[in-house]
């Protein structure tokens, strides 16, 4: 785009853009988080050309949340690239299976799920789940893409599969070789990832760790933006930041297992809020509280 195309009088911009504003009425959201309808309505879904950060402490269900986001968008006929820097492709698929079928992860870990294969109901649900997997455009990418050149190259490798959503789990594991510091390397990757999202018209979603030192000893509090690990660019560059918190992981005597908080801590285009939802760790699954009325919350004593 030429420089003179980037400069315009405010009235001309409004005149050309006003119809776009009106056309949004009764239109579907670009990327709906349909498994959390209350939160989805609050932010009016996610959008392309934006960078969304999902932050949380270790073992808070961050990877499960990112996978469920990706699967939700894939079921909306979107092309999703899921970069897993920590888990294998097989582990990702197991977690999708647990969530999609509501199968306890202990059954998949031990193979006990094999005792279900003669159940007609199980096989009906399994065939439906596999059919959805087969029809989806959900691409799992294991370990590679840790540098910007590699990431850019991978995004163009599959003909006819231009991504609508690119998810990185998680950003703190990017390759910082060639940079003076870990922070410089991570900052460069984050800014470059957002630039790729704008240039290639996809929604960029990245998982990020909360500094461990912020939850060692004492009463565990919900994370805050400034606690995001190793970089200041996450707070500055991100268009939206979700902060995840599962109190039960730290306080099993007092907290209720399924109670979970998502804090929309930053939203450049709209509202912020804290939303209470349900987390089913045995299924690697999140659900809206309104959707789960009448469904008993189960005790879950196995270590997650």
C-alpha positions as a Markdown table, in Angstrom:
| # | Residue | x | y | z |
|---|---|---|---|---|
| 1 | Unk | 0.0 | 0.0 | 0.0 |
| 2 | Unk | 1.4 | 3.4 | -1.0 |
| 3 | Unk | 2.0 | 5.9 | 1.7 |
| 4 | Unk | -0.6 | 8.3 | 0.3 |
| 5 | Unk | -3.2 | 5.6 | 0.7 |
| 6 | Unk | -2.5 | 5.6 | 4.4 |
| 7 | Unk | -3.3 | 9.3 | 4.9 |
| 8 | Unk | -6.8 | 10.6 | 4.8 |
| 9 | Unk | -9.2 | 13.2 | 6.2 |
| 10 | Unk | -11.3 | 11.9 | 9.1 |
| 11 | Unk | -14.6 | 12.6 | 7.3 |
| 12 | Unk | -13.5 | 10.6 | 4.3 |
| 13 | Unk | -12.6 | 7.7 | 6.5 |
| 14 | Unk | -15.9 | 7.8 | 8.3 |
| 15 | Unk | -17.9 | 8.1 | 5.0 |
| 16 | Unk | -16.2 | 5.0 | 3.5 |
| 17 | Unk | -16.3 | 3.0 | 6.7 |
| 18 | Unk | -19.8 | 3.8 | 8.0 |
| 19 | Unk | -21.5 | 1.1 | 5.9 |
| 20 | Unk | -19.1 | -1.5 | 7.3 |
| 21 | Unk | -20.2 | -0.6 | 10.8 |
| 22 | Unk | -23.9 | -1.0 | 9.9 |
| 23 | Unk | -23.3 | -4.3 | 8.1 |
| 24 | Unk | -22.2 | -6.0 | 11.3 |
| 25 | Unk | -25.8 | -6.1 | 12.6 |
| 26 | Unk | -27.1 | -9.7 | 12.8 |
| 27 | Unk | -23.9 | -11.0 | 11.3 |
| 28 | Unk | -22.2 | -14.1 | 13.0 |
| 29 | Unk | -19.1 | -13.5 | 15.0 |
| 30 | Unk | -15.8 | -14.0 | 13.1 |
| 31 | Unk | -14.5 | -16.6 | 15.5 |
| 32 | Unk | -17.0 | -17.6 | 18.2 |
| 33 | Unk | -15.9 | -19.2 | 21.5 |
| 34 | Unk | -19.1 | -21.2 | 21.4 |
| 35 | Unk | -18.3 | -23.5 | 24.3 |
| 36 | Unk | -18.3 | -20.4 | 26.6 |
| 37 | Unk | -21.3 | -18.4 | 25.3 |
| 38 | Unk | -21.4 | -15.9 | 28.1 |
| 39 | Unk | -17.8 | -14.9 | 27.7 |
| 40 | Unk | -18.2 | -15.0 | 23.9 |
| 41 | Unk | -21.0 | -12.5 | 24.1 |
| 42 | Unk | -19.0 | -10.3 | 26.3 |
| 43 | Unk | -16.1 | -9.9 | 23.9 |
| 44 | Unk | -18.1 | -10.6 | 20.7 |
| 45 | Unk | -15.8 | -13.5 | 19.8 |
| 46 | Unk | -12.2 | -13.3 | 18.6 |
| 47 | Unk | -11.1 | -11.6 | 15.4 |
| 48 | Unk | -8.5 | -12.1 | 12.7 |
| 49 | Unk | -5.5 | -9.8 | 12.5 |
| 50 | Unk | -5.3 | -9.7 | 16.3 |
| 51 | Unk | -2.9 | -11.2 | 18.9 |
| 52 | Unk | -4.6 | -13.0 | 21.8 |
| 53 | Unk | -2.5 | -14.0 | 24.8 |
| 54 | Unk | -3.7 | -16.8 | 27.1 |
| 55 | Unk | -1.7 | -16.6 | 30.4 |
| 56 | Unk | -1.6 | -19.0 | 33.3 |
| 57 | Unk | 0.6 | -20.7 | 35.9 |
| 58 | Unk | 1.8 | -24.3 | 35.3 |
| 59 | Unk | -0.9 | -27.0 | 35.5 |
| 60 | Unk | -3.8 | -24.6 | 35.2 |
| 61 | Unk | -5.3 | -26.2 | 32.1 |
| 62 | Unk | -3.8 | -23.7 | 29.7 |
| 63 | Unk | -3.0 | -26.2 | 27.0 |
| 64 | Unk | -6.5 | -27.8 | 27.4 |
| 65 | Unk | -8.0 | -24.3 | 26.9 |
| 66 | Unk | -5.9 | -23.6 | 23.8 |
| 67 | Unk | -6.8 | -27.0 | 22.3 |
| 68 | Unk | -10.5 | -26.5 | 23.0 |
| 69 | Unk | -10.3 | -23.0 | 21.4 |
| 70 | Unk | -8.7 | -24.6 | 18.3 |
| 71 | Unk | -11.3 | -27.4 | 18.1 |
| 72 | Unk | -14.2 | -24.9 | 18.5 |
| 73 | Unk | -12.9 | -22.9 | 15.5 |
| 74 | Unk | -12.2 | -26.0 | 13.4 |
| 75 | Unk | -15.8 | -27.1 | 14.0 |
| 76 | Unk | -16.8 | -23.7 | 12.6 |
| 77 | Unk | -15.1 | -24.7 | 9.3 |
| 78 | Unk | -12.1 | -22.6 | 10.0 |
| 79 | Unk | -8.5 | -23.6 | 9.1 |
| 80 | Unk | -6.6 | -24.0 | 12.4 |
| 81 | Unk | -2.8 | -24.5 | 12.9 |
| 82 | Unk | -1.9 | -25.6 | 16.4 |
| 83 | Unk | 1.8 | -25.4 | 17.1 |
| 84 | Unk | 2.7 | -27.5 | 20.2 |
| 85 | Unk | 6.1 | -26.8 | 21.5 |
| 86 | Unk | 5.7 | -28.9 | 24.6 |
| 87 | Unk | 3.3 | -31.8 | 23.9 |
| 88 | Unk | 3.4 | -34.5 | 21.2 |
| 89 | Unk | 0.7 | -34.7 | 18.5 |
| 90 | Unk | -0.5 | -37.9 | 20.1 |
| 91 | Unk | -1.0 | -36.2 | 23.5 |
| 92 | Unk | -2.9 | -33.3 | 21.8 |
| 93 | Unk | -5.2 | -35.8 | 20.1 |
| 94 | Unk | -5.8 | -37.7 | 23.4 |
| 95 | Unk | -6.9 | -34.5 | 25.1 |
| 96 | Unk | -9.2 | -33.6 | 22.2 |
| 97 | Unk | -10.6 | -37.2 | 22.5 |
| 98 | Unk | -11.1 | -36.8 | 26.3 |
| 99 | Unk | -12.9 | -33.5 | 25.9 |
| 100 | Unk | -15.0 | -34.4 | 22.8 |
| 101 | Unk | -16.1 | -37.8 | 24.2 |
| 102 | Unk | -16.1 | -36.8 | 27.9 |
| 103 | Unk | -13.8 | -39.7 | 28.6 |
| 104 | Unk | -11.8 | -39.6 | 31.9 |
| 105 | Unk | -8.1 | -39.1 | 31.1 |
| 106 | Unk | -7.3 | -41.9 | 33.5 |
| 107 | Unk | -9.1 | -44.3 | 31.1 |
| 108 | Unk | -7.0 | -43.1 | 28.1 |
| 109 | Unk | -3.8 | -43.2 | 30.2 |
| 110 | Unk | -4.4 | -46.8 | 31.4 |
| 111 | Unk | -6.2 | -48.1 | 28.3 |
| 112 | Unk | -9.4 | -48.8 | 30.4 |
| 113 | Unk | -11.3 | -47.1 | 27.6 |
| 114 | Unk | -10.9 | -50.4 | 25.7 |
| 115 | Unk | -13.7 | -51.8 | 28.0 |
| 116 | Unk | -16.2 | -49.4 | 26.3 |
| 117 | Unk | -15.6 | -50.6 | 22.7 |
| 118 | Unk | -18.6 | -53.0 | 22.8 |
| 119 | Unk | -21.0 | -50.3 | 23.8 |
| 120 | Unk | -23.3 | -49.2 | 21.0 |
| 121 | Unk | -23.7 | -45.7 | 22.5 |
| 122 | Unk | -19.9 | -45.3 | 22.8 |
| 123 | Unk | -19.3 | -46.4 | 19.2 |
| 124 | Unk | -22.0 | -44.1 | 17.9 |
| 125 | Unk | -20.4 | -41.1 | 19.7 |
| 126 | Unk | -16.9 | -42.2 | 18.6 |
| 127 | Unk | -17.9 | -42.4 | 14.9 |
| 128 | Unk | -19.4 | -38.9 | 15.2 |
| 129 | Unk | -16.3 | -37.6 | 16.9 |
| 130 | Unk | -14.0 | -39.2 | 14.3 |
| 131 | Unk | -16.1 | -37.9 | 11.5 |
| 132 | Unk | -15.8 | -34.4 | 12.8 |
| 133 | Unk | -12.0 | -34.8 | 13.1 |
| 134 | Unk | -11.8 | -36.1 | 9.6 |
| 135 | Unk | -13.9 | -33.3 | 8.1 |
| 136 | Unk | -12.0 | -30.6 | 10.0 |
| 137 | Unk | -9.1 | -28.5 | 8.9 |
| 138 | Unk | -7.2 | -28.7 | 12.2 |
| 139 | Unk | -3.5 | -29.1 | 11.6 |
| 140 | Unk | -1.2 | -30.2 | 14.5 |
| 141 | Unk | 2.4 | -29.1 | 14.3 |
| 142 | Unk | 4.8 | -30.6 | 16.8 |
| 143 | Unk | 8.0 | -28.9 | 18.1 |
| 144 | Unk | 8.8 | -26.9 | 14.9 |
| 145 | Unk | 8.1 | -23.2 | 14.2 |
| 146 | Unk | 10.1 | -21.9 | 17.1 |
| 147 | Unk | 11.7 | -19.2 | 15.0 |
| 148 | Unk | 9.9 | -16.6 | 12.9 |
| 149 | Unk | 11.4 | -17.7 | 9.6 |
| 150 | Unk | 10.3 | -21.3 | 10.3 |
| 151 | Unk | 6.9 | -20.2 | 11.4 |
| 152 | Unk | 6.4 | -18.1 | 8.3 |
| 153 | Unk | 7.5 | -21.0 | 6.1 |
| 154 | Unk | 5.2 | -23.5 | 7.7 |
| 155 | Unk | 2.2 | -21.2 | 7.3 |
| 156 | Unk | 2.5 | -21.4 | 3.5 |
| 157 | Unk | 3.5 | -25.1 | 3.2 |
| 158 | Unk | 0.0 | -26.5 | 2.7 |
| 159 | Unk | -1.7 | -25.4 | -0.5 |
| 160 | Unk | -5.3 | -24.4 | -0.1 |
| 161 | Unk | -5.0 | -24.4 | 3.7 |
| 162 | Unk | -4.4 | -20.7 | 4.5 |
| 163 | Unk | -4.9 | -20.4 | 8.2 |
| 164 | Unk | -7.8 | -18.5 | 9.9 |
| 165 | Unk | -6.3 | -19.2 | 13.3 |
| 166 | Unk | -2.8 | -19.9 | 14.5 |
| 167 | Unk | -2.3 | -21.1 | 18.0 |
| 168 | Unk | 1.1 | -21.4 | 19.7 |
| 169 | Unk | 1.4 | -23.5 | 22.9 |
| 170 | Unk | 3.3 | -22.0 | 24.4 |
| 171 | Unk | 5.3 | -18.9 | 23.5 |
| 172 | Unk | 8.0 | -19.1 | 26.3 |
| 173 | Unk | 9.5 | -22.1 | 24.4 |
| 174 | Unk | 10.5 | -20.2 | 21.3 |
| 175 | Unk | 14.1 | -20.3 | 20.0 |
| 176 | Unk | 16.0 | -17.3 | 21.2 |
| 177 | Unk | 19.4 | -18.3 | 19.6 |
| 178 | Unk | 21.1 | -15.3 | 17.9 |
| 179 | Unk | 19.7 | -12.7 | 20.3 |
| 180 | Unk | 21.6 | -11.0 | 23.1 |
| 181 | Unk | 19.1 | -12.1 | 25.7 |
| 182 | Unk | 16.2 | -14.4 | 26.3 |
| 183 | Unk | 13.9 | -11.4 | 26.6 |
| 184 | Unk | 15.1 | -9.9 | 23.3 |
| 185 | Unk | 14.4 | -13.1 | 21.4 |
| 186 | Unk | 11.0 | -13.6 | 22.9 |
| 187 | Unk | 10.0 | -9.9 | 22.3 |
| 188 | Unk | 11.1 | -10.2 | 18.7 |
| 189 | Unk | 9.0 | -13.4 | 18.2 |
| 190 | Unk | 5.9 | -11.9 | 19.7 |
| 191 | Unk | 6.0 | -8.7 | 17.6 |
| 192 | Unk | 6.8 | -10.8 | 14.5 |
| 193 | Unk | 3.9 | -13.2 | 15.2 |
| 194 | Unk | 1.5 | -10.3 | 15.4 |
| 195 | Unk | 2.9 | -8.8 | 12.2 |
| 196 | Unk | 2.3 | -12.2 | 10.5 |
| 197 | Unk | -1.3 | -12.3 | 11.7 |
| 198 | Unk | -1.9 | -8.8 | 10.2 |
| 199 | Unk | -0.2 | -9.6 | 6.9 |
| 200 | Unk | -1.7 | -13.0 | 6.5 |
| 201 | Unk | -5.2 | -12.3 | 7.9 |
| 202 | Unk | -5.4 | -14.8 | 10.7 |
| 203 | Unk | -6.1 | -14.7 | 14.5 |
| 204 | Unk | -2.8 | -15.2 | 16.4 |
| 205 | Unk | -3.2 | -16.9 | 19.8 |
| 206 | Unk | -0.3 | -17.6 | 22.1 |
| 207 | Unk | -0.1 | -19.4 | 25.5 |
| 208 | Unk | 2.2 | -17.7 | 28.0 |
| 209 | Unk | 3.5 | -18.7 | 31.5 |
| 210 | Unk | 3.0 | -16.6 | 34.7 |
| 211 | Unk | 6.2 | -16.1 | 36.6 |
| 212 | Unk | 6.6 | -19.0 | 39.1 |
| 213 | Unk | 7.9 | -16.7 | 41.8 |
| 214 | Unk | 4.6 | -14.9 | 42.1 |
| 215 | Unk | 2.9 | -18.0 | 43.5 |
| 216 | Unk | 5.5 | -19.6 | 45.8 |
| 217 | Unk | 4.3 | -19.7 | 49.4 |
| 218 | Unk | 1.5 | -17.8 | 51.1 |
| 219 | Unk | -2.1 | -17.5 | 49.7 |
| 220 | Unk | -2.3 | -18.0 | 46.0 |
| 221 | Unk | -4.0 | -15.1 | 44.2 |
| 222 | Unk | -5.3 | -14.7 | 40.7 |
| 223 | Unk | -2.6 | -13.8 | 38.2 |
| 224 | Unk | -2.1 | -10.3 | 36.9 |
| 225 | Unk | -0.8 | -9.0 | 33.5 |
| 226 | Unk | 2.5 | -7.8 | 34.9 |
| 227 | Unk | 3.3 | -11.3 | 36.1 |
| 228 | Unk | 3.6 | -12.7 | 32.5 |
| 229 | Unk | 6.9 | -14.3 | 32.2 |
| 230 | Unk | 10.1 | -13.1 | 30.5 |
| 231 | Unk | 8.8 | -10.3 | 28.4 |
| 232 | Unk | 7.1 | -6.9 | 28.5 |
| 233 | Unk | 5.9 | -7.1 | 24.9 |
| 234 | Unk | 3.0 | -9.4 | 25.8 |
| 235 | Unk | 1.3 | -6.7 | 27.7 |
| 236 | Unk | 2.1 | -4.0 | 25.1 |
| 237 | Unk | 1.5 | -5.8 | 21.8 |
| 238 | Unk | -1.4 | -8.0 | 22.7 |
| 239 | Unk | -4.9 | -7.0 | 21.6 |
| 240 | Unk | -6.5 | -9.3 | 24.2 |
| 241 | Unk | -5.2 | -11.1 | 27.2 |
| 242 | Unk | -6.9 | -13.9 | 29.0 |
| 243 | Unk | -5.6 | -14.9 | 32.5 |
| 244 | Unk | -6.6 | -18.3 | 33.7 |
| 245 | Unk | -6.9 | -19.3 | 37.4 |
| 246 | Unk | -7.9 | -22.7 | 39.0 |
| 247 | Unk | -7.8 | -22.3 | 42.8 |
| 248 | Unk | -8.5 | -25.9 | 43.4 |
| 249 | Unk | -5.0 | -26.9 | 42.2 |
| 250 | Unk | -3.6 | -25.0 | 45.2 |
| 251 | Unk | -6.3 | -25.4 | 47.8 |
| 252 | Unk | -8.1 | -28.7 | 47.6 |
| 253 | Unk | -9.4 | -28.4 | 51.2 |
| 254 | Unk | -11.4 | -25.2 | 50.6 |
| 255 | Unk | -11.9 | -24.7 | 46.8 |
| 256 | Unk | -14.4 | -26.5 | 44.7 |
| 257 | Unk | -12.8 | -28.6 | 42.0 |
| 258 | Unk | -14.8 | -27.4 | 38.9 |
| 259 | Unk | -14.7 | -23.6 | 39.8 |
| 260 | Unk | -12.5 | -21.7 | 37.4 |
| 261 | Unk | -11.9 | -18.1 | 36.5 |
| 262 | Unk | -11.1 | -16.5 | 33.2 |
| 263 | Unk | -10.0 | -12.9 | 33.5 |
| 264 | Unk | -10.3 | -10.8 | 30.3 |
| 265 | Unk | -7.5 | -8.6 | 31.6 |
| 266 | Unk | -7.0 | -6.6 | 28.4 |
| 267 | Unk | -9.3 | -6.0 | 25.5 |
| 268 | Unk | -8.2 | -3.3 | 23.1 |
| 269 | Unk | -11.5 | -3.3 | 21.2 |
| 270 | Unk | -14.0 | -3.8 | 23.9 |
| 271 | Unk | -14.9 | -4.9 | 27.4 |
| 272 | Unk | -12.9 | -6.5 | 30.2 |
| 273 | Unk | -14.4 | -8.8 | 32.8 |
| 274 | Unk | -13.8 | -11.8 | 35.1 |
| 275 | Unk | -15.9 | -14.8 | 34.2 |
| 276 | Unk | -16.5 | -17.8 | 36.4 |
| 277 | Unk | -16.8 | -21.0 | 34.4 |
| 278 | Unk | -16.5 | -24.8 | 35.0 |
| 279 | Unk | -13.3 | -26.8 | 34.3 |
| 280 | Unk | -13.5 | -30.6 | 34.2 |
| 281 | Unk | -9.8 | -31.7 | 34.4 |
| 282 | Unk | -10.7 | -35.4 | 34.0 |
| 283 | Unk | -12.1 | -34.5 | 30.6 |
| 284 | Unk | -9.6 | -31.7 | 29.8 |
| 285 | Unk | -12.7 | -29.6 | 29.1 |
| 286 | Unk | -14.2 | -26.2 | 29.9 |
| 287 | Unk | -17.8 | -25.2 | 29.9 |
| 288 | Unk | -20.0 | -22.2 | 30.6 |
| 289 | Unk | -21.7 | -22.3 | 34.0 |
| 290 | Unk | -25.1 | -21.4 | 32.5 |
| 291 | Unk | -24.8 | -24.3 | 30.1 |
| 292 | Unk | -24.1 | -26.7 | 33.0 |
| 293 | Unk | -27.1 | -25.9 | 35.3 |
| 294 | Unk | -28.4 | -29.1 | 36.8 |
| 295 | Unk | -25.2 | -31.0 | 36.1 |
| 296 | Unk | -23.5 | -32.1 | 39.4 |
| 297 | Unk | -19.9 | -31.1 | 39.8 |
| 298 | Unk | -18.0 | -34.3 | 40.6 |
| 299 | Unk | -15.3 | -34.9 | 43.2 |
| 300 | Unk | -12.0 | -35.4 | 41.5 |
| 301 | Unk | -9.3 | -36.7 | 43.9 |
| 302 | Unk | -6.7 | -38.0 | 41.5 |
| 303 | Unk | -3.7 | -35.7 | 40.9 |
| 304 | Unk | -4.1 | -33.6 | 37.8 |
